[in-house]
């Protein structure tokens, strides 16, 4: 399905909570059809030496009409470990509020990064000569989840900035959006070594141009599989990277199902208790597959809970 920037709006329903990982892209000059749509900078936060915190900064996107974002650019000052931009599907505090992520509702991951400067340009050819773009509604409520760590001997003042570059009005494009999975059945015993959690659910029968994973600090290996075939694997929970596909070799799941699995060692700060699924990067765990698919009609995904899959496909 092709659209123009004036016709399609983001579907604002998705029944799971998740984090996202941004796909690396070419930082080339193929941006002649893009224009700056908006920029959001979080308020400054001061960290004392050795301090580790996770904060959320709430805002609404300043665009006044639906835009088709085809490039994200992010910058994080020293002391930033990662930033994830969520569109919030529930209620949230007033714009400009900072708290320790007392989140209401179910957020939707839009973009995430774990490097100081990152530029993600979406594929400019869907196989038929059309660029891919992600829709963002006017004034969309959202927040940055920001994980900070000051490993220096001095106080640090930190913030993050996200810029959205959109296709110009009238440019014909193919909509892309997120497919994400979440496993709510994680329970890692105290002092566990190589504890594996795996789940399999249905997946959209569409093309993917990016695939990655997300987990927290107990994680040692993450994998995404199509049946028994490995699609993506990472040994680094902090910087899992991604696998990017370009025309004409976009990826599709031949099995019509996605399997995602994580293995964990619970030997650190949380070793004295069972670690369960949750959003805290310090005390909880996650095991997710994240990817961009097309042609899209909105964000899709599956959650595994109590041994059952609940999917929006």
TORMARZA-31273 format. One line per 2 residues: number of its first residue (from 1); for each residue x, y, z of C-alpha. Coordinates in pm, 1 decimal. Each point is the difference from the previous one (the first is absolute). Example, Ala and Ser with C-alpha at 12.3 -4.5 7.8 and 13.67 -1.06 7.14 Angstrom:
1	1230.0,-450.0,780.0; 137.0,344.0,-66.0
END
This chain:
1	0.0,0.0,0.0; 140.5,336.9,-104.0
3	-101.6,328.7,148.5; 80.1,367.5,6.1
5	90.7,185.0,316.3; -348.4,155.8,19.6
7	-203.0,-319.9,-3.4; 124.2,-255.5,251.1
9	3.7,23.4,380.1; 173.2,-216.4,256.9
11	-214.8,-273.7,154.1; -1.2,82.2,369.9
13	-73.3,-343.2,140.3; 248.1,-273.0,81.5
15	-46.7,-236.9,289.4; 347.9,-39.7,143.8
17	280.2,190.6,168.9; 339.9,-13.8,-162.9
19	332.7,162.3,-63.5; 153.6,61.6,-337.3
21	339.6,-8.9,-159.7; 75.0,226.5,-291.8
23	131.1,-153.0,-321.3; 324.1,140.1,-133.1
25	-27.6,153.5,-342.1; 205.6,166.7,-265.4
27	104.9,351.1,91.3; 13.6,92.5,-367.2
29	-134.4,303.3,-181.2; -318.2,-157.4,-134.3
31	-217.7,246.5,194.1; -105.8,239.9,-275.1
33	-369.8,-72.4,67.6; 28.4,47.2,378.8
35	-59.7,302.7,217.3; 38.6,61.0,371.8
37	-336.4,-77.1,158.9; 73.4,51.4,369.3
39	265.3,-13.5,268.7; -48.1,-86.5,368.8
41	263.3,52.1,271.5; -47.3,-131.0,352.5
43	54.5,217.6,304.5; 343.8,-10.1,161.2
45	59.0,-250.4,279.7; 303.4,15.3,229.5
47	158.8,-328.6,107.5; 238.3,-27.3,291.9
49	319.1,-210.8,-30.0; -87.2,-371.4,-15.3
51	-373.5,66.8,-26.5; -214.0,-222.8,-226.6
53	-359.8,99.2,-72.7; -279.4,-56.4,-249.0
55	-222.8,299.1,-72.3; -291.3,75.3,-228.4
57	-56.2,334.7,-171.6; -354.4,61.1,-127.9
59	-104.1,208.7,-300.5; -225.4,24.4,-302.2
61	147.7,7.8,-348.5; -17.6,356.9,-135.4
63	-113.6,-93.7,-352.5; -342.8,142.7,-87.5
65	-96.0,-265.2,-257.0; 81.4,-365.4,-63.2
67	353.3,-37.7,-133.1; 187.6,-285.1,-168.5
69	334.4,-34.1,179.8; 274.6,-154.4,-211.9
71	301.8,87.6,214.7; 68.9,29.5,374.8
73	304.1,179.2,142.2; 83.0,-21.7,371.2
75	265.5,150.5,225.8; 76.6,-89.2,362.8
77	238.3,187.9,225.7; 267.3,-184.5,207.6
79	-151.7,-203.7,280.2; -281.7,-133.2,-221.4
81	-16.3,-378.4,-36.6; -307.9,-27.6,-219.1
83	-314.2,183.2,-104.9; -328.2,-147.9,-123.3
85	-276.2,216.2,-146.9; -347.1,-134.7,78.6
87	-335.9,119.8,-126.3; -225.9,-28.7,302.6
89	-339.9,-159.0,-58.7; -134.8,90.9,343.1
91	11.0,312.2,215.2; 323.3,169.7,97.5
93	119.7,299.9,203.7; 12.9,353.2,-133.5
95	250.7,82.2,-272.1; 346.9,65.7,141.0
97	-49.1,-224.1,304.4; 290.7,-223.2,105.9
99	-50.6,-298.2,230.7; 142.7,-347.6,57.2
101	-232.1,-149.6,-260.5; -327.7,-29.2,190.0
103	-173.4,-93.6,-323.6; -375.0,-34.9,-49.2
105	-143.9,-177.9,-301.1; 182.5,-212.1,-253.6
107	284.4,172.1,-187.2; 100.1,-65.7,-359.7
109	372.1,-1.9,-89.9; 80.7,235.1,-285.4
111	379.2,42.1,6.2; 291.5,-93.3,222.7
113	375.1,48.8,13.2; 299.0,-99.6,210.5
115	268.3,214.6,-164.5; 76.6,372.7,48.8
117	-87.8,95.5,-359.1; -210.2,-207.3,-237.2
119	-164.9,59.2,-336.4; -251.9,-251.5,-130.2
121	-108.8,42.6,-360.9; -283.5,-229.1,-107.2
123	38.4,-193.5,-327.6; -59.7,224.6,-298.7
125	-122.2,-281.7,-225.6; -271.5,-247.8,95.9
127	78.4,-211.6,-305.6; -229.9,203.2,-221.0
129	182.1,330.7,26.7; -189.0,153.5,292.5
131	156.4,114.1,331.1; -111.3,-140.6,334.6
133	-127.7,229.2,275.6; -151.8,-25.1,348.2
135	-311.7,205.8,80.6; -18.2,230.7,303.3
137	-328.4,173.6,83.2; -20.5,366.3,89.8
139	64.1,68.6,366.8; 64.4,-362.5,89.9
141	49.1,-50.7,374.5; 325.5,-175.9,80.8
143	308.8,-11.2,215.9; 370.8,-74.3,2.6
145	113.8,-276.9,231.9; 359.1,95.4,84.2
147	245.9,-223.0,182.6; 289.6,199.0,147.2
149	325.0,-108.7,164.6; 267.0,239.7,126.7
151	323.5,-196.5,15.1; 212.5,313.0,49.3
153	122.8,172.9,316.9; -195.1,317.4,-76.1
155	-363.9,94.3,-29.6; -145.2,-28.3,-353.3
157	-288.1,191.1,-152.2; -170.9,-211.4,-263.6
159	-276.6,12.9,-259.8; -104.9,-159.3,-329.3
161	-123.1,144.2,-330.1; -204.4,-169.3,-271.7
163	-58.2,144.5,-347.8; -260.2,-128.7,-246.2
165	46.5,46.5,-374.4; -309.1,-54.4,-211.3
167	-79.1,-42.5,-367.0; -128.3,315.9,-162.5
169	-378.5,25.5,-49.1; -113.5,-178.3,-312.6
171	287.7,-249.2,-13.4; -140.7,-347.0,-62.3
173	136.0,-259.6,242.3; -61.9,-341.2,152.7
175	-86.9,-3.2,367.2; 230.1,-191.3,234.6
177	-53.9,-62.4,368.1; 112.5,-202.5,295.8
179	-57.0,-364.1,73.4; 100.7,-83.4,355.8
181	-33.7,-293.1,236.5; -7.3,-9.3,378.6
183	32.5,-296.8,233.7; -183.4,43.5,328.9
185	94.7,-349.3,123.5; 357.0,81.7,103.8
187	96.6,-130.3,345.2; 376.4,-34.4,50.5
189	82.1,-184.9,324.5; 254.8,133.8,251.0
191	359.8,-77.2,-99.6; -112.7,-152.5,-331.3
193	257.9,-75.1,-269.2; -96.1,-25.5,-368.0
195	-371.9,7.8,76.5; -177.5,-1.8,-338.1
197	-338.9,153.5,-79.8; -156.6,-66.2,-340.9
199	-331.8,83.8,-164.5; -160.9,-56.6,-339.5
201	-293.9,195.7,-142.9; -149.3,89.1,-337.0
203	162.5,278.0,-199.9; -127.4,240.0,-266.4
205	27.0,-142.1,-351.2; 188.1,305.1,-125.4
207	352.3,106.9,-93.0; 250.0,106.8,267.7
209	285.8,242.5,-54.9; 140.1,-13.5,353.8
211	15.8,-249.8,286.7; 148.7,27.8,347.8
213	-58.8,-88.8,366.0; -28.9,171.1,336.3
215	77.4,-130.1,348.4; 148.4,118.0,329.5
217	321.8,-55.6,190.9; -53.8,-363.4,107.9
219	-14.3,-97.9,-369.1; 298.8,-167.8,-167.6
221	-143.3,-114.4,-336.7; -301.6,105.4,-206.6
223	-128.8,-170.1,-314.7; -277.0,30.6,-257.5
225	-87.9,-304.7,-211.5; -220.2,-90.8,-294.7
227	-76.4,-360.8,86.9; 349.7,-139.3,62.6
229	173.3,258.8,-222.5; 187.2,277.7,181.3
231	-113.9,347.4,-102.1; 190.9,204.3,259.0
233	232.8,-71.4,292.2; 181.3,222.4,248.2
235	236.8,-62.9,289.9; -14.5,360.8,124.9
237	-312.2,107.5,188.4; 113.6,362.8,14.6
239	73.7,36.7,-370.8; -179.3,-283.4,-179.2
241	30.6,160.6,-342.3; -239.3,-99.0,-274.6
243	-27.3,-183.7,-328.2; -106.6,223.9,-285.8
245	-149.6,-120.7,-327.7; -7.3,200.9,-323.2
247	-172.7,-44.9,-333.7; -22.3,-252.5,-156.6
249	76.8,-221.7,300.7; -256.6,113.2,257.6
251	-75.2,-274.6,251.8; -323.9,-194.4,50.4
253	-73.9,-271.0,256.2; -55.3,-315.5,-204.8
255	-136.2,-187.7,302.0; -262.1,272.2,67.2
257	124.9,-1.6,360.4; 268.4,183.4,193.7
259	203.3,-155.8,281.2; 191.7,226.1,234.7
261	212.8,-119.7,288.1; 238.3,134.5,261.1
263	242.1,-167.1,239.6; 83.8,157.3,337.0
265	249.8,-13.7,285.4; -145.3,135.9,324.2
267	329.3,51.1,182.8; 11.3,376.6,54.5
269	-195.9,253.9,202.2; -322.1,-199.5,-28.5
271	146.3,-344.7,74.7; -183.7,-35.8,330.5
273	-347.4,2.0,-152.3; -203.5,-117.5,-297.8
275	19.8,251.1,-284.4; -324.7,39.4,-191.7
277	-121.7,178.9,-309.4; -27.3,376.9,34.4
279	116.5,335.3,-133.0; 266.1,88.3,256.6
281	346.9,-38.5,-150.6; 142.4,-37.8,351.8
283	-232.7,-252.4,164.1; -208.2,-170.8,-272.9
285	63.3,-186.1,-323.6; -125.2,-3.4,-355.4
287	29.1,-233.3,-296.6; -116.4,158.1,-321.3
289	27.2,-20.8,-375.2; -42.6,335.0,-174.0
291	-13.9,76.5,-369.2; -139.9,226.3,-267.7
293	-241.6,-154.1,-252.0; -180.1,118.3,-312.9
295	-241.2,65.3,-159.3; -147.0,98.8,333.9
297	-340.5,98.7,128.6; 129.7,92.9,343.0
299	208.5,-150.2,280.4; -41.2,-374.3,53.8
301	127.6,-253.0,248.5; -48.9,-290.4,237.2
303	27.8,-49.0,373.9; 59.7,-338.2,161.7
305	-173.9,-24.9,337.1; -94.4,-304.9,207.4
307	120.6,-218.9,-284.0; -235.8,155.1,-254.4
309	52.2,244.3,-288.3; -209.4,314.5,-31.2
311	68.1,163.3,-336.0; -100.8,301.3,-203.9
313	74.9,-103.9,-359.8
END
